[in-house]
Amino acid sequence: MKWGIDVSEHNGSIPWRALKRGGLSFAIVRLGWGQVHLDELFYENINGALAAGIEVGIYYYSYALTMEAAAREARFTAFVLRDCGLSLSRLSMGCWLDMEDADRYKEKNGLTDGQAITAISASFLEEMKKEGYPCGIYGSWDWLTHKIHVPSLPPGTPVWCAQWGRECSYPGASLWQFTNALRLEGMELDGDICMD
């Protein structure tokens, strides 16, 4: 069983080589968010992890309120991946869509219906597949069971479930985010386990 972390610009500079020496297997790096906003530390994080010999994946935090907006976000994600030379074969930990609503932007803009959220998520995933980067869905156990109807997503969509505690109860999850308070090298990070 492999363990890793997921990071964004909010975590600041990451000591990748020290984490690798400590046993870190993989990292999932935020590529960006919303309509064409690149994470300020994406290149630093992805290159740092790869240089340290850490397996990588990426995630994108969506602010899409429509299926068309989600497709644009996906095309931007694929553009950045191609631009920095990250073929699918180099992304052994996959590509992931985060469709949650941590800052309630979607709710404030009237997007609360699970059917609409599912359709918007599917639009992103389908566009990513067209671009050559099949993608999974990230969410909390509650979000994955009450907001996104996972069986309505493209067939075979992998799931990355956030459920802090001792076990992941989402059936068939490929990745499990088990904490947001993993202490490593003086930092507090999101901790993940690869379930495959």
Phi, psi and omega in degrees: 000127181265147175237153183202195181222162167236141189220159173215183179303335182294341179274351181074199183287133184253131178278078190300316183295322178294321178294321177298316178299330180279358175107004179297131181263321186212163176219138174248118191253132177291125177278319181181194183203152175059206182277098176056045172256113178279133174302130186301333182250015183302306184297317179299315182291314183294318179290321179296317179294314180298318180297331180275357180083025180262134176294146184231156168217174178229158169225158180233128180267114187273139169245015184295136176251353179223164178296324180295318179296322179296320179296322177296318177300318180295318179296322176296316179302312181295323178300313181296317180300316178293320182299325181261011173076023180265091174287165180302326182294337179272351182257068185294340178261009169083179175246143187221144174256126172256107183254013180292184187222059187301324181258011177063022178300313182296315179299316181296336179258019172085006180266094180231344184286126182299325180295318179292317179299320179296316181296320179293318177299315180299323179299315178299312184296318180295320180292321177298320178296318177300325181280357178093014181230079177307146193225149175254178181244135177251144172181164173292161177305317181297315181296318182289337181258340183240341183248314181256126177271090188305321179298342178272356176283167179309141182306137177082008180298119178288156183240134173245111187256129172265114178210097187286131180146207188270345181207158175256120183259007176278119186295131174077014179298137178276324178232150179228117172272108190263348180198159170246016185224042177281121183269114178220128176050040178076008181247156173249117190230163170288131179252140184227152175234134175278121185270347182281000000 
